[in-house]
Amino acid sequence: MSTTHTSDLKIIKAETSKIDTVDFSNLTFGANFTDYMFECDYKDGVWQTPTIRPYGDLTMSPAAKVFHYGQAVFEGMKAYKDDNGDVFLFRPQQNIERINKSSKRMAIPEFPEEILMNALKTIVSMEKAWVQPGTGNSLYIRPFVIATQVGVSASPSTEYKFMIIMAPVNAYYIGDVKVVIADHFSRSADGGVGGAKAAGNYGAQFYPTNLAKEKGFQQIIWTDSNEHKYLEEAGTMNVFFRINDTLITAPISDRILDGVTRKSILKLAEKAGVKTEVKKLTVSELVAATKNGSLKEIFGAGTAAVVSPVSAFSFEEHIYDLEKQEDSYATTFKTQLMDIQYNRAEDSFNWRIKVD
């Protein structure tokens, strides 16, 4: 191995690459990782030397606080390769700002934005060969922070590890999904951490999602924890509803994640002249719109899935099927978004950042 330094970023080079062992046409989402990872430790009140080194296992004490009190946050983002072989990040500043917002909510020290942006660009540049061209192919990027202080006292950690790992991926969801509307379990509550990408948010979803899968549904549309009256998110995604020709999504709150894909779709819709409403939509309004024919579409939106159309939903044991729309907003905005991400269309929003 060899070591270099670039703008105060320490880089430890791998002797060989494992890229030739990966079947890029048959990937399990998030299971194959690239040659390098980024890490930076927080000790004595400051972040230490940021380092890119060969991907490998960590050695940690079983008393590390992340295992006991769940002090952990993460992000999900992607890099894309166009037909010319150039690689792009999509709105990375949004993810950088959001992981710091999540960290603050979990009493984790924020990470310097300039150092993180430099680390992202550098590690993606080093791993360009892992970014496969073609629609649906991308490099999934997972920044995360964990509490590493040894000790089981119920207090915030004084030591942390910030990391970035990356995995080549294909399309996340294939086809439409069926969902059940939650009327008992909750994803988050007022004053809680639903608006942060805290690791525990996702672990808490697994059990009710498994119950839904046993009944033939792929995901859950979450409702508010107080009354189970208002529609909030779909699985791990933000959710959109098209009633007549108006696109509706829930307002951001401390229960609902400020999704980058969500914000991007709202901008694309605004540019296209599509009426949008950011408002609370009730389950009863959704059912009524289904019965009178004004509900045209439901779709989830997130980094992993991009856009995931819903073909049917269940509420109180009744299943409501949705007819496919010839002028589907889900298809239209997914295509427009991916055309920007893969450098196939003009980026009038300046969302793309080329990785040199």
C-alpha positions in Angstrom: 0.0 0.0 0.0 1.1 3.6 -0.6 0.0 6.8 1.2 -0.6 10.2 -0.3 -2.1 13.5 0.9 -4.5 15.7 -1.1 -5.8 18.9 0.4 -5.4 17.5 4.0 -7.1 14.3 2.9 -5.0 11.2 3.6 -5.2 8.5 0.9 -4.0 5.0 1.5 -3.9 3.1 -1.8 -5.0 -0.5 -2.2 -2.5 -2.9 -3.8 -5.2 -4.5 -6.0 -8.8 -4.0 -7.0 -11.6 -6.5 -6.5 -13.7 -5.0 -9.4 -13.1 -8.0 -11.7 -14.8 -10.3 -9.2 -18.1 -8.4 -9.4 -21.0 -9.4 -11.8 -22.4 -5.9 -12.5 -25.4 -7.4 -14.4 -26.6 -9.3 -11.3 -26.2 -7.1 -8.2 -28.0 -7.4 -4.9 -28.7 -3.9 -3.7 -26.0 -2.7 -1.3 -24.2 -6.0 -1.1 -21.1 -5.5 -3.2 -18.7 -2.7 -2.0 -16.0 -0.8 -3.8 -12.3 -0.9 -3.2 -12.2 2.2 -0.9 -14.0 3.8 2.1 -13.7 7.1 3.9 -13.3 7.5 7.6 -12.7 10.2 10.1 -12.8 10.0 13.9 -14.0 12.5 16.4 -11.9 12.7 19.5 -11.0 15.3 22.1 -13.6 17.6 20.7 -12.3 17.7 17.1 -12.5 15.8 13.9 -9.2 14.0 13.2 -7.4 13.4 9.9 -9.9 12.5 7.2 -8.7 9.3 5.4 -9.6 7.3 2.4 -8.3 3.7 2.7 -9.0 0.2 1.3 -12.5 -1.1 2.3 -12.3 -3.4 5.2 -13.8 -4.5 8.5 -13.8 -2.4 11.7 -12.7 -3.6 15.1 -15.0 -2.1 17.9 -15.6 -2.6 21.5 -18.9 -4.3 22.3 -19.4 -1.4 24.8 -19.4 1.2 22.0 -22.3 3.5 22.6 -23.8 3.0 19.1 -24.7 -0.6 20.1 -26.6 0.5 23.2 -28.2 3.9 22.5 -28.5 4.0 18.8 -26.5 7.2 18.1 -26.2 6.7 14.4 -27.3 8.7 11.3 -26.8 8.1 7.6 -27.4 9.4 4.1 -28.2 7.8 0.8 -27.0 9.3 -2.5 -25.8 8.2 -5.9 -23.2 8.8 -8.6 -24.1 8.4 -12.3 -22.2 7.8 -15.5 -23.2 9.2 -18.8 -22.7 7.7 -22.3 -19.3 9.5 -22.6 -18.0 8.0 -19.4 -18.3 11.1 -17.3 -19.4 10.7 -13.7 -21.8 13.0 -11.9 -23.1 13.5 -8.3 -26.7 14.7 -7.9 -27.4 17.5 -5.5 -24.7 16.4 -2.9 -24.9 19.6 -1.0 -28.4 18.7 0.1 -27.2 15.4 1.5 -24.3 17.1 3.3 -26.7 19.6 4.9 -29.2 16.9 5.8 -26.7 14.5 7.5 -25.5 17.4 9.7 -29.1 18.3 10.5 -29.7 14.6 11.5 -26.5 14.6 13.5 -27.6 17.7 15.4 -30.9 16.1 16.3 -29.0 13.0 17.6 -26.5 15.0 19.6 -23.7 14.1 17.2 -21.1 16.8 16.3 -21.6 18.1 12.8 -19.0 17.3 10.1 -17.2 20.1 8.2 -19.1 20.5 4.9 -16.0 21.5 2.8 -14.1 18.5 4.0 -17.1 16.2 3.3 -17.6 17.5 -0.2 -13.9 17.1 -1.0 -14.0 13.6 0.4 -17.1 12.7 -1.7 -15.6 14.0 -4.9 -12.2 12.3 -4.3 -13.5 8.9 -3.4 -16.0 8.8 -6.3 -13.2 9.9 -8.6 -11.0 7.1 -7.4 -13.9 4.6 -8.0 -15.1 5.8 -11.4 -14.7 2.3 -12.9 -17.3 1.0 -10.4 -19.9 3.4 -11.8 -21.6 1.5 -14.6 -23.3 3.3 -17.5 -26.9 2.7 -18.5 -30.3 3.7 -17.1 -30.8 2.2 -13.6 -27.1 1.6 -13.0 -25.4 3.8 -10.5 -23.0 3.9 -7.5 -24.9 4.1 -4.3 -23.1 6.2 -1.7 -23.7 5.7 2.0 -22.2 8.3 4.4 -22.9 7.6 8.1 -21.8 8.4 11.6 -21.7 6.1 14.6 -21.0 6.7 18.3 -17.7 4.9 19.2 -17.0 5.9 22.8 -16.6 2.8 25.1 -19.0 2.8 28.0 -22.7 2.1 28.7 -23.6 5.2 30.6 -26.8 6.7 29.2 -25.3 9.9 27.8 -24.1 11.2 24.4 -20.9 9.7 23.1 -17.7 11.8 23.2 -16.2 9.9 20.3 -17.6 9.2 16.8 -16.6 7.7 13.5 -17.8 9.3 10.2 -17.6 7.0 7.2 -18.5 6.7 3.5 -18.9 3.3 1.8 -20.1 2.8 -1.7 -21.8 0.0 -3.7 -22.6 -0.4 -7.4 -26.3 -1.0 -7.8 -29.0 -1.7 -10.4 -32.6 -0.5 -10.2 -34.0 -0.8 -6.7 -37.6 -1.6 -7.4 -38.9 -3.4 -10.5 -42.5 -2.7 -11.4 -45.4 -1.3 -9.3 -45.9 -1.9 -5.6 -48.9 -2.6 -3.5 -49.1 -0.8 -0.1 -51.2 -0.9 3.0 -52.1 2.2 4.9 -51.0 2.1 8.5 -53.7 2.3 11.1 -51.8 0.9 14.1 -48.0 1.2 13.8 -46.2 4.5 13.4 -43.0 5.5 11.8 -42.5 8.6 13.9 -44.2 11.0 16.3 -44.4 14.7 17.0 -41.2 15.9 18.6 -39.4 12.7 17.6 -36.6 11.9 15.1 -38.7 11.2 12.0 -37.3 14.2 10.2 -33.7 12.8 10.7 -32.1 9.9 8.9 -31.5 8.1 12.2 -30.7 4.4 11.9 -33.4 3.5 14.4 -36.2 5.0 12.3 -35.6 2.2 9.7 -35.1 -0.6 12.1 -38.5 0.2 13.7 -40.2 -0.2 10.3 -39.1 -3.7 9.7 -41.6 -5.6 11.8 -44.8 -3.8 10.5 -43.5 -4.1 7.0 -43.0 -7.8 7.4 -46.6 -8.1 8.5 -47.7 -6.2 5.4 -45.6 -8.5 3.2 -47.3 -11.5 4.7 -50.5 -10.1 3.3 -49.1 -9.6 -0.1 -48.0 -5.9 0.1 -44.5 -4.6 -0.5 -44.7 -1.4 1.6 -46.7 0.7 4.1 -48.0 4.2 3.7 -47.4 5.7 7.1 -49.9 7.9 8.8 -49.6 10.3 11.8 -49.1 8.6 15.2 -51.8 10.6 16.9 -54.9 9.7 14.9 -53.7 7.7 11.9 -55.6 10.2 9.9 -53.0 12.0 7.7 -50.9 10.3 5.0 -47.2 10.9 5.5 -44.6 8.6 3.9 -44.5 5.4 1.9 -42.0 2.9 3.3 -38.6 4.5 3.2 -39.8 7.1 0.6 -41.7 10.3 0.5 -45.1 9.8 -1.2 -47.1 11.7 -3.8 -50.8 11.6 -4.7 -52.2 12.8 -8.0 -55.8 13.9 -7.6 -57.2 14.9 -10.9 -54.2 16.8 -12.3 -52.9 18.2 -8.9 -49.8 16.6 -7.4 -50.0 16.5 -3.6 -47.4 15.6 -1.0 -47.2 16.0 2.8 -45.4 19.0 4.3 -42.0 18.5 5.9 -42.1 18.3 9.7 -40.2 16.7 12.5 -42.0 13.4 11.5 -41.3 13.5 7.8 -37.9 13.4 6.0 -36.9 16.3 3.8 -36.3 14.1 0.7 -33.9 15.3 -2.0 -35.9 13.4 -4.7 -39.2 14.8 -3.3 -37.8 18.4 -3.6 -36.6 17.7 -7.1 -39.9 16.3 -8.3 -41.7 19.4 -6.9 -39.3 21.6 -8.9 -39.8 19.5 -12.1 -43.6 19.7 -11.7 -43.5 23.5 -11.2 -41.4 23.9 -14.3 -43.8 21.7 -16.3 -46.7 23.8 -15.1 -48.2 21.0 -13.1 -50.2 22.2 -10.1 -48.7 21.1 -6.8 -49.9 21.3 -3.2 -47.8 20.6 -0.2 -50.5 19.9 2.4 -51.9 17.3 4.8 -54.1 14.8 3.0 -56.3 12.5 5.0 -57.0 8.8 4.5 -60.7 9.6 4.1 -60.0 12.1 1.4 -57.9 9.5 -0.4 -60.5 6.9 -0.2 -63.2 9.3 -1.4 -61.0 10.4 -4.4 -60.5 6.7 -5.2 -64.3 6.1 -5.2 -65.2 9.1 -7.3 -62.4 8.5 -9.8 -60.4 11.6 -9.1 -57.4 9.7 -7.7 -55.1 9.0 -10.6 -51.8 8.0 -9.1 -49.8 7.3 -6.0 -46.0 7.0 -6.1 -43.1 6.9 -3.7 -40.0 9.0 -4.3 -36.5 8.4 -2.8 -32.8 8.0 -3.7 -32.8 4.3 -3.9 -36.0 3.7 -5.8 -36.1 7.1 -7.6 -39.9 6.8 -8.3 -41.9 3.8 -7.3 -45.6 3.7 -8.7 -48.3 2.2 -6.5 -50.8 -0.1 -8.2 -53.1 -0.7 -5.2 -53.5 0.3 -1.6 -55.3 -1.4 1.3 -57.2 0.3 4.1 -59.3 -1.4 6.8 -59.0 -4.7 4.9 -60.4 -3.2 1.7 -58.2 -3.1 -1.4 -58.4 -0.2 -3.9 -56.8 -0.8 -7.3 -55.5 2.1 -9.3 -55.7 2.2 -13.1 -52.6 2.9 -15.1 -52.5 6.4 -16.5 -51.3 7.0 -20.1 -49.9 10.4 -19.0 -48.4 9.1 -15.7 -46.7 11.8 -13.6 -44.6 9.1 -12.1 -43.2 8.0 -15.4 -42.9 11.6 -16.7 -41.0 12.9 -13.7 -38.9 9.8 -13.2 -37.7 10.1 -16.8 -37.0 13.8 -16.5 -35.1 13.3 -13.2 -33.0 10.5 -14.6 -32.3 12.4 -17.8 -30.7 15.1 -15.6 -28.9 12.6 -13.4 -27.4 10.7 -16.4 -26.5 13.9 -18.3 -29.1 13.3 -21.1 -30.9 16.6 -20.7 -30.2 20.2 -19.8 -29.7 20.8 -16.1 -31.4 24.2 -15.7 -31.4 23.8 -11.9 -27.6 23.2 -11.7 -28.2 19.9 -9.8 -25.4 17.9 -11.4 -21.9 18.1 -10.2 -19.2 16.5 -12.5 -16.6 14.4 -10.8 -13.2 15.1 -12.3 
